[in-house]
């Protein structure tokens, strides 16, 4: 996909040509990352949201990471999906209260359904957007929640380090608003009423236009290699007319995942030797109610703010 990019910007015409070579149906929902063949250590329960590895004494990597983040002086929160109203509202706060240039269709809190990287909820409207709403810069550490296990904890710490270095997602939207580029590998397809999704068995896969989007990652950015990663982005909350949190039906689906019993492996759930290949995708479906979050308002490092100040079409963020 690098052929569609030049100087950090995507050529959408070239992109459309390149994805024609993808050998799989992009609207067939069959997340590769949830298959046993994706896991390097298939029998070890390392990455499920409720993994017991590296938690609690004596190997309390998760808790130690929480403490290290707290000691760094960051505004770091422990929040619950089952009690979301306050922090959902915080997530939807733009960098400057009177300037929200995020496109209307991207506003709200999005659940990253079937993302096994232990990232759960994200707000795109908390990023910095140009006045046309066609490009936004977003820090992956702010208003982007992770679970509280060892992997989610280290991931948040890593994203905070990247944010301090000015590493950010450059969100670019196609003219027809059907595709969103995040990196040369990572994209979002905006589902509409004209689209039809199916599952791996060819059955209709339900979605709600305007409330559901499809996240896609191409291996090494090459559509000819098929799909590397795929999950749904489901809007679980948005602001009402009076600025209050309005939850969507997808929030109930998210809450059900939080309340779902853990798929129990063997040896105190440290291993998955007793879990069949057919059952394996379910180890990722019981989510962690306890989330880690760095709230906004989002502020880019000063060097990036200086770049934005010189870019035509960007507001004066202060």
C-alpha positions as a Markdown table, in Angstrom:
| # | Residue | x | y | z |
|---|---|---|---|---|
| 1 | Unk | 0.0 | 0.0 | 0.0 |
| 2 | Unk | 3.1 | 2.2 | 0.2 |
| 3 | Unk | 2.6 | 3.0 | -3.5 |
| 4 | Unk | -0.6 | 4.9 | -2.6 |
| 5 | Unk | 1.3 | 7.1 | -0.1 |
| 6 | Unk | 3.6 | 10.1 | -0.7 |
| 7 | Unk | 5.0 | 12.5 | 1.9 |
| 8 | Unk | 2.7 | 11.0 | 4.5 |
| 9 | Unk | -0.5 | 11.6 | 2.5 |
| 10 | Unk | -2.6 | 9.0 | 0.8 |
| 11 | Unk | -3.6 | 9.1 | -2.9 |
| 12 | Unk | -7.1 | 7.7 | -2.7 |
| 13 | Unk | -7.3 | 7.0 | -6.4 |
| 14 | Unk | -4.3 | 4.7 | -6.2 |
| 15 | Unk | -5.6 | 3.1 | -3.1 |
| 16 | Unk | -8.9 | 2.2 | -4.8 |
| 17 | Unk | -6.9 | 0.5 | -7.6 |
| 18 | Unk | -4.7 | -1.4 | -5.2 |
| 19 | Unk | -7.5 | -2.9 | -3.1 |
| 20 | Unk | -9.0 | -4.4 | -6.3 |
| 21 | Unk | -6.2 | -7.0 | -6.0 |
| 22 | Unk | -7.3 | -8.2 | -2.6 |
| 23 | Unk | -8.0 | -11.9 | -2.9 |
| 24 | Unk | -10.7 | -11.9 | -0.2 |
| 25 | Unk | -14.0 | -10.3 | 0.2 |
| 26 | Unk | -13.4 | -7.3 | 2.5 |
| 27 | Unk | -17.0 | -7.4 | 3.7 |
| 28 | Unk | -16.7 | -11.0 | 4.8 |
| 29 | Unk | -16.4 | -10.8 | 8.6 |
| 30 | Unk | -13.9 | -13.5 | 9.7 |
| 31 | Unk | -11.3 | -11.9 | 12.1 |
| 32 | Unk | -8.0 | -13.6 | 11.4 |
| 33 | Unk | -6.6 | -12.6 | 14.8 |
| 34 | Unk | -9.2 | -14.8 | 16.7 |
| 35 | Unk | -8.1 | -18.0 | 15.0 |
| 36 | Unk | -5.8 | -20.5 | 16.7 |
| 37 | Unk | -3.3 | -20.2 | 13.8 |
| 38 | Unk | -2.7 | -16.5 | 14.6 |
| 39 | Unk | -1.4 | -17.2 | 18.1 |
| 40 | Unk | 2.3 | -17.9 | 18.5 |
| 41 | Unk | 1.7 | -19.7 | 21.8 |
| 42 | Unk | -1.7 | -21.2 | 21.2 |
| 43 | Unk | -1.7 | -23.3 | 24.5 |
| 44 | Unk | -0.7 | -20.4 | 26.8 |
| 45 | Unk | -3.4 | -18.0 | 27.9 |
| 46 | Unk | -1.3 | -14.9 | 27.6 |
| 47 | Unk | -3.5 | -12.4 | 25.7 |
| 48 | Unk | -7.1 | -13.0 | 26.8 |
| 49 | Unk | -8.5 | -9.9 | 28.5 |
| 50 | Unk | -8.8 | -11.8 | 31.8 |
| 51 | Unk | -5.5 | -13.7 | 31.6 |
| 52 | Unk | -4.0 | -14.4 | 35.1 |
| 53 | Unk | -0.4 | -14.1 | 33.8 |
| 54 | Unk | 1.7 | -11.4 | 35.5 |
| 55 | Unk | -1.0 | -10.3 | 37.9 |
| 56 | Unk | -0.8 | -10.1 | 41.6 |
| 57 | Unk | 2.1 | -11.1 | 43.9 |
| 58 | Unk | 4.8 | -12.3 | 43.3 |
| 59 | Unk | 4.9 | -11.4 | 39.6 |
| 60 | Unk | 2.7 | -8.3 | 39.5 |
| 61 | Unk | 3.8 | -6.8 | 36.2 |
| 62 | Unk | 0.3 | -5.3 | 35.6 |
| 63 | Unk | 0.1 | -3.6 | 39.0 |
| 64 | Unk | 3.7 | -2.4 | 38.8 |
| 65 | Unk | 3.0 | -0.8 | 35.4 |
| 66 | Unk | 0.0 | 1.0 | 36.8 |
| 67 | Unk | 2.1 | 2.3 | 39.7 |
| 68 | Unk | 4.8 | 3.5 | 37.3 |
| 69 | Unk | 2.3 | 5.4 | 35.2 |
| 70 | Unk | 0.8 | 7.0 | 38.3 |
| 71 | Unk | 4.2 | 8.0 | 39.6 |
| 72 | Unk | 5.0 | 9.6 | 36.2 |
| 73 | Unk | 2.5 | 12.3 | 37.0 |
| 74 | Unk | 0.1 | 11.5 | 34.2 |
| 75 | Unk | -3.6 | 12.0 | 34.7 |
| 76 | Unk | -4.3 | 8.3 | 34.7 |
| 77 | Unk | -7.6 | 6.7 | 35.6 |
| 78 | Unk | -9.1 | 3.3 | 36.5 |
| 79 | Unk | -12.6 | 3.2 | 35.0 |
| 80 | Unk | -15.4 | 0.7 | 34.7 |
| 81 | Unk | -17.3 | -0.2 | 31.5 |
| 82 | Unk | -20.3 | -1.0 | 33.7 |
| 83 | Unk | -20.3 | 2.6 | 35.1 |
| 84 | Unk | -19.4 | 4.7 | 32.1 |
| 85 | Unk | -21.4 | 7.9 | 32.0 |
| 86 | Unk | -18.7 | 10.2 | 33.5 |
| 87 | Unk | -15.7 | 8.9 | 31.5 |
| 88 | Unk | -17.7 | 8.5 | 28.3 |
| 89 | Unk | -18.4 | 12.2 | 28.4 |
| 90 | Unk | -14.8 | 13.0 | 29.1 |
| 91 | Unk | -13.7 | 10.9 | 26.1 |
| 92 | Unk | -15.9 | 13.0 | 23.8 |
| 93 | Unk | -14.3 | 16.3 | 24.9 |
| 94 | Unk | -12.5 | 18.1 | 21.9 |
| 95 | Unk | -9.1 | 19.7 | 22.5 |
| 96 | Unk | -10.7 | 23.1 | 22.7 |
| 97 | Unk | -14.3 | 23.3 | 24.0 |
| 98 | Unk | -15.6 | 25.7 | 21.3 |
| 99 | Unk | -13.9 | 24.0 | 18.4 |
| 100 | Unk | -15.0 | 20.5 | 17.4 |
| 101 | Unk | -14.1 | 19.9 | 13.7 |
| 102 | Unk | -14.4 | 16.1 | 13.9 |
| 103 | Unk | -16.9 | 14.9 | 11.3 |
| 104 | Unk | -20.3 | 14.2 | 12.8 |
| 105 | Unk | -20.3 | 10.6 | 11.7 |
| 106 | Unk | -17.1 | 9.9 | 13.6 |
| 107 | Unk | -18.1 | 11.5 | 16.9 |
| 108 | Unk | -18.9 | 9.5 | 20.0 |
| 109 | Unk | -17.3 | 6.6 | 21.8 |
| 110 | Unk | -16.4 | 3.6 | 19.7 |
| 111 | Unk | -16.0 | 0.0 | 21.0 |
| 112 | Unk | -13.3 | -2.0 | 19.2 |
| 113 | Unk | -15.2 | -5.3 | 19.1 |
| 114 | Unk | -13.0 | -8.3 | 18.5 |
| 115 | Unk | -9.7 | -6.4 | 18.8 |
| 116 | Unk | -7.6 | -8.9 | 20.7 |
| 117 | Unk | -4.9 | -6.3 | 21.5 |
| 118 | Unk | -6.8 | -5.5 | 24.7 |
| 119 | Unk | -7.8 | -2.0 | 23.4 |
| 120 | Unk | -11.5 | -1.5 | 24.1 |
| 121 | Unk | -12.9 | 2.0 | 23.6 |
| 122 | Unk | -11.7 | 5.1 | 21.7 |
| 123 | Unk | -12.9 | 8.6 | 20.9 |
| 124 | Unk | -11.8 | 10.1 | 17.6 |
| 125 | Unk | -13.4 | 13.5 | 18.2 |
| 126 | Unk | -11.0 | 14.2 | 21.0 |
| 127 | Unk | -8.2 | 14.5 | 18.4 |
| 128 | Unk | -7.1 | 17.6 | 16.5 |
| 129 | Unk | -9.0 | 18.0 | 13.2 |
| 130 | Unk | -8.6 | 20.4 | 10.3 |
| 131 | Unk | -11.5 | 22.8 | 9.7 |
| 132 | Unk | -12.8 | 20.7 | 6.7 |
| 133 | Unk | -12.9 | 17.6 | 8.9 |
| 134 | Unk | -10.9 | 15.6 | 6.4 |
| 135 | Unk | -7.8 | 15.0 | 8.5 |
| 136 | Unk | -7.2 | 14.5 | 12.2 |
| 137 | Unk | -4.2 | 14.0 | 14.4 |
| 138 | Unk | -4.8 | 11.6 | 17.3 |
| 139 | Unk | -2.6 | 10.4 | 20.2 |
| 140 | Unk | -3.1 | 6.7 | 20.8 |
| 141 | Unk | -2.7 | 7.1 | 24.6 |
| 142 | Unk | -5.5 | 9.7 | 25.3 |
| 143 | Unk | -9.1 | 8.7 | 25.4 |
| 144 | Unk | -8.1 | 5.3 | 24.1 |
| 145 | Unk | -8.8 | 2.7 | 26.8 |
| 146 | Unk | -7.0 | -0.6 | 27.4 |
| 147 | Unk | -7.8 | -3.5 | 29.7 |
| 148 | Unk | -5.9 | -3.8 | 33.0 |
| 149 | Unk | -4.1 | -7.0 | 32.4 |
| 150 | Unk | -0.3 | -7.1 | 31.8 |
| 151 | Unk | -0.6 | -6.6 | 28.1 |
| 152 | Unk | -3.1 | -3.7 | 28.2 |
| 153 | Unk | -1.0 | -2.0 | 30.9 |
| 154 | Unk | 2.2 | -2.2 | 28.9 |
| 155 | Unk | 0.4 | -1.1 | 25.8 |
| 156 | Unk | -0.9 | 2.0 | 27.5 |
| 157 | Unk | 2.6 | 2.7 | 28.9 |
| 158 | Unk | 4.1 | 2.3 | 25.4 |
| 159 | Unk | 1.5 | 4.5 | 23.8 |
| 160 | Unk | 2.2 | 7.2 | 26.4 |
| 161 | Unk | 5.9 | 7.0 | 25.5 |
| 162 | Unk | 5.1 | 7.4 | 21.8 |
| 163 | Unk | 2.8 | 10.4 | 22.6 |
| 164 | Unk | 5.7 | 12.1 | 24.4 |
| 165 | Unk | 7.8 | 11.6 | 21.3 |
| 166 | Unk | 5.1 | 13.1 | 19.1 |
| 167 | Unk | 4.2 | 9.8 | 17.4 |
| 168 | Unk | 0.5 | 10.0 | 16.5 |
| 169 | Unk | -2.2 | 8.6 | 14.2 |
| 170 | Unk | -2.7 | 10.8 | 11.1 |
| 171 | Unk | -6.4 | 10.1 | 10.2 |
| 172 | Unk | -7.2 | 10.8 | 6.6 |
| 173 | Unk | -10.7 | 10.5 | 5.1 |
| 174 | Unk | -11.5 | 9.8 | 1.5 |
| 175 | Unk | -13.6 | 12.3 | -0.5 |
| 176 | Unk | -16.6 | 9.9 | -0.5 |
| 177 | Unk | -16.2 | 9.3 | 3.2 |
| 178 | Unk | -16.2 | 5.5 | 2.7 |
| 179 | Unk | -12.5 | 4.9 | 3.7 |
| 180 | Unk | -10.4 | 6.2 | 6.5 |
| 181 | Unk | -6.6 | 5.8 | 6.5 |
| 182 | Unk | -4.8 | 5.5 | 9.9 |
| 183 | Unk | -1.4 | 4.2 | 8.7 |
| 184 | Unk | -0.1 | 2.6 | 5.5 |
| 185 | Unk | -1.4 | -0.7 | 6.9 |
| 186 | Unk | -4.5 | 0.2 | 8.8 |
| 187 | Unk | -7.8 | 1.4 | 7.5 |
| 188 | Unk | -11.5 | 1.8 | 8.4 |
| 189 | Unk | -14.3 | 1.1 | 6.0 |
| 190 | Unk | -17.4 | 3.1 | 6.7 |
| 191 | Unk | -20.4 | 0.8 | 6.3 |
| 192 | Unk | -23.5 | 2.2 | 4.6 |
| 193 | Unk | -27.0 | 0.9 | 3.7 |
| 194 | Unk | -25.7 | -0.1 | 0.3 |
| 195 | Unk | -23.3 | -2.6 | 1.8 |
| 196 | Unk | -23.9 | -6.3 | 2.7 |
| 197 | Unk | -21.7 | -8.1 | 5.2 |
| 198 | Unk | -21.5 | -11.9 | 5.5 |
| 199 | Unk | -19.7 | -14.2 | 8.0 |
| 200 | Unk | -17.3 | -17.0 | 7.1 |
| 201 | Unk | -20.3 | -19.3 | 6.4 |
| 202 | Unk | -21.9 | -16.9 | 4.0 |
| 203 | Unk | -24.7 | -15.8 | 6.4 |
| 204 | Unk | -25.7 | -12.2 | 6.6 |
| 205 | Unk | -23.7 | -10.4 | 9.3 |
| 206 | Unk | -25.8 | -7.6 | 10.8 |
| 207 | Unk | -24.6 | -4.0 | 11.2 |
| 208 | Unk | -26.1 | -0.6 | 11.7 |
| 209 | Unk | -25.1 | 2.1 | 9.1 |
| 210 | Unk | -23.8 | 5.2 | 10.9 |
| 211 | Unk | -23.2 | 3.2 | 14.1 |
| 212 | Unk | -20.9 | 0.4 | 12.9 |
| 213 | Unk | -17.6 | 0.6 | 10.9 |
| 214 | Unk | -15.1 | -2.1 | 9.8 |
| 215 | Unk | -11.4 | -1.9 | 10.8 |
| 216 | Unk | -9.0 | -3.6 | 8.4 |
| 217 | Unk | -5.3 | -4.2 | 8.4 |
| 218 | Unk | -3.5 | -5.4 | 5.4 |
| 219 | Unk | -0.3 | -7.6 | 5.9 |
| 220 | Unk | 2.7 | -5.3 | 5.3 |
| 221 | Unk | 0.2 | -2.8 | 3.8 |
| 222 | Unk | -0.3 | -5.2 | 0.8 |
| 223 | Unk | -3.9 | -6.0 | -0.2 |
| 224 | Unk | -2.7 | -8.8 | -2.4 |
| 225 | Unk | -1.8 | -10.8 | 0.8 |
| 226 | Unk | -5.4 | -10.6 | 2.0 |
| 227 | Unk | -6.3 | -9.5 | 5.5 |
| 228 | Unk | -4.0 | -9.6 | 8.6 |
| 229 | Unk | -6.5 | -8.1 | 11.2 |
| 230 | Unk | -10.2 | -7.2 | 11.2 |
| 231 | Unk | -12.7 | -6.0 | 13.7 |
| 232 | Unk | -15.8 | -4.0 | 14.1 |
| 233 | Unk | -15.9 | -0.5 | 15.4 |
| 234 | Unk | -19.3 | 0.0 | 17.1 |
| 235 | Unk | -20.5 | 3.4 | 18.5 |
| 236 | Unk | -21.6 | 2.8 | 22.1 |
| 237 | Unk | -22.3 | 6.4 | 23.1 |
| 238 | Unk | -22.7 | 9.9 | 21.7 |
| 239 | Unk | -23.7 | 13.3 | 23.0 |
| 240 | Unk | -27.4 | 14.2 | 23.2 |
| 241 | Unk | -28.8 | 17.7 | 22.4 |
| 242 | Unk | -28.1 | 18.9 | 25.9 |
| 243 | Unk | -24.6 | 17.5 | 26.0 |
| 244 | Unk | -25.6 | 14.4 | 28.0 |
| 245 | Unk | -24.3 | 10.9 | 27.3 |
| 246 | Unk | -26.7 | 8.9 | 25.1 |
| 247 | Unk | -25.9 | 5.2 | 24.9 |
| 248 | Unk | -26.6 | 3.2 | 21.8 |
| 249 | Unk | -27.9 | -0.4 | 21.7 |
| 250 | Unk | -24.3 | -1.5 | 21.0 |
| 251 | Unk | -23.4 | -0.5 | 24.6 |
| 252 | Unk | -25.6 | -3.3 | 25.8 |
| 253 | Unk | -23.7 | -5.7 | 23.6 |
| 254 | Unk | -20.4 | -4.4 | 25.1 |
| 255 | Unk | -21.8 | -4.7 | 28.7 |
| 256 | Unk | -22.8 | -8.3 | 27.9 |
| 257 | Unk | -19.2 | -9.1 | 27.0 |
| 258 | Unk | -18.1 | -7.6 | 30.3 |
| 259 | Unk | -20.6 | -9.7 | 32.2 |
| 260 | Unk | -20.0 | -12.9 | 30.3 |
| 261 | Unk | -18.3 | -15.8 | 32.3 |
| 262 | Unk | -14.7 | -16.4 | 31.6 |
| 263 | Unk | -13.8 | -19.2 | 29.2 |
| 264 | Unk | -11.8 | -21.3 | 31.7 |
| 265 | Unk | -8.6 | -22.9 | 30.6 |
| 266 | Unk | -6.6 | -25.4 | 32.7 |
| 267 | Unk | -4.1 | -25.0 | 35.5 |
| 268 | Unk | -5.9 | -22.0 | 37.1 |
| 269 | Unk | -6.6 | -20.6 | 33.6 |
| 270 | Unk | -2.9 | -20.1 | 32.8 |
| 271 | Unk | -3.1 | -22.6 | 29.9 |
| 272 | Unk | -5.6 | -23.5 | 27.1 |
| 273 | Unk | -4.8 | -27.1 | 26.5 |
| 274 | Unk | -8.5 | -28.0 | 27.2 |
| 275 | Unk | -9.9 | -25.4 | 24.8 |
| 276 | Unk | -10.7 | -26.8 | 21.4 |
| 277 | Unk | -9.9 | -24.9 | 18.2 |
| 278 | Unk | -13.7 | -24.3 | 17.7 |
| 279 | Unk | -13.9 | -22.8 | 21.2 |
| 280 | Unk | -10.6 | -20.8 | 20.9 |
| 281 | Unk | -12.1 | -17.5 | 19.6 |
| 282 | Unk | -14.3 | -17.3 | 22.7 |
| 283 | Unk | -11.3 | -16.7 | 25.0 |
| 284 | Unk | -11.2 | -13.1 | 23.8 |
| 285 | Unk | -14.9 | -12.5 | 24.2 |
| 286 | Unk | -15.1 | -12.1 | 28.0 |
| 287 | Unk | -13.9 | -8.5 | 28.5 |
| 288 | Unk | -12.3 | -6.8 | 31.4 |
| 289 | Unk | -14.7 | -4.4 | 33.1 |
| 290 | Unk | -11.7 | -2.6 | 34.6 |
| 291 | Unk | -10.2 | -0.3 | 32.0 |
| 292 | Unk | -7.2 | 2.0 | 32.0 |
| 293 | Unk | -7.6 | 5.5 | 30.6 |
| 294 | Unk | -5.7 | 8.8 | 30.1 |
| 295 | Unk | -8.4 | 11.4 | 29.8 |
| 296 | Unk | -8.3 | 14.6 | 27.7 |
| 297 | Unk | -8.5 | 17.3 | 26.7 |
| 298 | Unk | -6.0 | 16.0 | 24.3 |
| 299 | Unk | -2.9 | 18.1 | 23.7 |
| 300 | Unk | -0.2 | 17.4 | 21.1 |
| 301 | Unk | 3.4 | 17.9 | 22.0 |
| 302 | Unk | 4.6 | 21.5 | 21.2 |
| 303 | Unk | 6.6 | 20.6 | 18.0 |
| 304 | Unk | 3.4 | 19.1 | 16.5 |
| 305 | Unk | 1.4 | 22.1 | 17.5 |
| 306 | Unk | 3.9 | 24.3 | 15.7 |
| 307 | Unk | 3.4 | 22.2 | 12.6 |
| 308 | Unk | -0.4 | 22.5 | 12.7 |
| 309 | Unk | -0.1 | 26.2 | 13.2 |
| 310 | Unk | 1.7 | 26.5 | 9.8 |
| 311 | Unk | -0.6 | 24.1 | 7.9 |
| 312 | Unk | -3.3 | 25.8 | 5.8 |
| 313 | Unk | -6.9 | 24.9 | 6.8 |
| 314 | Unk | -6.1 | 24.1 | 10.4 |
| 315 | Unk | -7.7 | 26.0 | 13.3 |
| 316 | Unk | -5.6 | 27.8 | 15.9 |
| 317 | Unk | -5.4 | 25.3 | 18.7 |
| 318 | Unk | -4.2 | 26.9 | 21.9 |
